């Protein structure tokens, strides 16, 4: 779900109007800096899985195969509810690249995002502190360039029930702001819902009261 794109550091905020909402990039962002003759190119883009992050990194490795390092970090899911992230220094001193990029993601308030910072070595050693500042700064600028959208954290819920209950099921699902993902018709109906995380327990309770032996649900 999107409530319109927003850009810039002032749009970053971990808190949201709903406990299920968080911010993710709507489209990609890019930034470049030069530090002591080294070139740092940061690219941020939306992702939906760890595999997306890996594919993004591989694509940039292939595109910029002559670069010295391809350092990266990513984060998925609601920042306050999950700890699904990763980071890579790609040969730079430990903690000097991947972690500063990850910290930039955390400071931005964004999730469902991957950032890769490509470095071309310019002949001057920056030291661990200089590297951390350069990687973190370029990543931050790329994240600030990303338009933002509001995402609702949803969890799956599967139902099997009598067709006679369809109207009541849909009424309860609508009250919980659940989305219908799949419906299979037969002697019984099989329905897959995507439910806002904070509303799933109440919806399950309402459905159990409705079914009373005429249906089942599972997650």
N, C-alpha and C positions, 0 to 999 in steps of 0.2 A: 504494500500500500504506500502511495506517495502523496505527500501534502505539498508538493512543489519544490523545486530546487532552490537551495541556498548555498552561498559561497562565502569564503573568507573565514579567518580565525574567529571572528565574533559569533559565527554560527555554531561553533563547537560547544557541545554541552552533553555531559553524561546523563543529566536528569532529563525527564520527558514528562508529558502530560499523562501518559499511561504507563503502568509498570511493565507492559509488554512492548513498548515502543523503544526503538533506538535508531541512530542515524547511520546510513551507509552511503557510499558514493553512488551517484546516479550515472555518471560517466567518468572517464579517465582524467587524470591531471598529470602535468609534466613540469619539471623545473630543472635548471642547470646552473651550476656555480663552478668557478675556477678558484682553486686555492693553491698557492705556491706552484703554479704551472701544472698541477693536476686538474683534470676535468672530471666533474661529478655530474652525471645525468640521472635524475630520479624520475621514475614513472610509477604512478599509482593507478590501480584499476579495480573495479568491482569483481568480487569472486563469490562463488556459492559453495565451494568445497576446497579441501586441501589439494585435490587433483587440479583444480583450476589454477591455484597458486603455483604448482609445479610446472604446469604447461606455460604459464605466463613467463616464469623464469627461464625455461628452456627456450622459448621463442626469442627472448632478448639475448640469451647466450649465443644463439645461432645468428641473430641479426648483427650483434656487436662482438663477433668472435675474436677481434683483435684487441679488445679491451683487457685491462689487467685483472680486474675483479668485477664480479657480479654479486653484490651483497643484497640481502633481502630479508623481509619479515612480512607476516600476514596475521590476521585475526578474523575469527568467525563467530557469529552468534551474538546474543545480547551481552554487552560488556559486564553488566552487573550480575549475570546469571551463569555464565559459562567462562571457562578458562581454556579456550581452544585457540592456540596460537603457535607460531614457530618463527625461527630466525636463523640466519646463516651469515657467518663472517667471510666465507669463501676465500680463505687463505690470509686474510688480514689478521693482525693480532687479536687474540681472544677478547671479546667484549667491545671491540673498537668500531664495529660496523653494524652487525645484525641487531644487537641490543639497542643502540641509539636509534635505529630505524623503528624498532618495535616501540620504543618510548615515544617517538613522534606520533605513531599511530594511536597510542593510548592517550596522549595529550590532546589529539584532535577530536576525540570522542567517537570516531568512526569505527565501524566494524564491517565484516564481510568485505574486506579490502586486503590487497597485497601491494607492497611497494618494493621495487627493485631499484637499487642505486648502482649504476655502472660507473666504474672509475678507470680512467686512463692515466697511468702514472706519469708524472711530469719531471721526474729526476730529483725531486727534493723530498726527503723523508719528513713526514708530518708528526711523527710520534703518536702514541696511543691517544692522548688527549686531543691532538689536532685532528686525527682521523675521526674520533667520536663526534667532535663538533661539526666537521664537514659532512659526514654521513647523516647526522641528525638534522642539520639545517636544511640540506637539500631535500630530504624526505619530507620535512615539515612544509616546505614551499610547494612541493608537488601535491600534498594532501590539501593544502589551502586552495589549490587551483581546481579541486574536484567539486562540481555541483553536488549538493546533498539531497537525499530523500529520506523520508521516515519509513521505517520497516516495522512490521508487527511480528514479534516472535510467536510462532504457531506450533502446536504439537498435534500429531495425528490421533484420531479417534475413529474406530471401526464399529459399525453397527450392523446387526442382522435382526430383522423384525418383520411383523406382518404388514402387508400393504395397507391394511385398514388404519394403521397408526401414522401414515406418512404425513398427514396434515399437522398432527400434534408434534411429531419429531421435527419437522421444518420450523414450526413456531418456536420450539425450545432452542433449536440451532440458531435461528435468527436473533433471538434475545441474547445469546452468547456471542454474537458477531462471528459465528463459525462460517467457514466456506465449504461448499460441497465440492469435493475433488473427483469423486467417482461414484456412479450409481449403477448397480447391476440388478436387473429385474428377473424374477423367477417366482417360484412358489412363495419365497420370502424375498425381501429386498436387502441387498448388501450395500451399505453406504459408507463412504470414507469422508471424514470431515477433517478440516484443519482449523484448530480451535486456539484462540489466544491463550497463552500459557496460564495466566491468572484466572481464567474462566473455565478451564477444563473440569476441575473437580466439581464445581456447582452444576455444570451441564451433565456430568455423569450421574450425579445424585438425582436430578430431575428426570433423566431418561430411565433410570432404574425404577423410580416410582411409577413412571408411565408404563413400562413394559410388563411388570408383574407376571413373568413367565411367558410373555408373548414376544420376547426378543432378548438379545444379548449384546454386550458391548465389550470391547477390549482395546488395548493401546499397543 
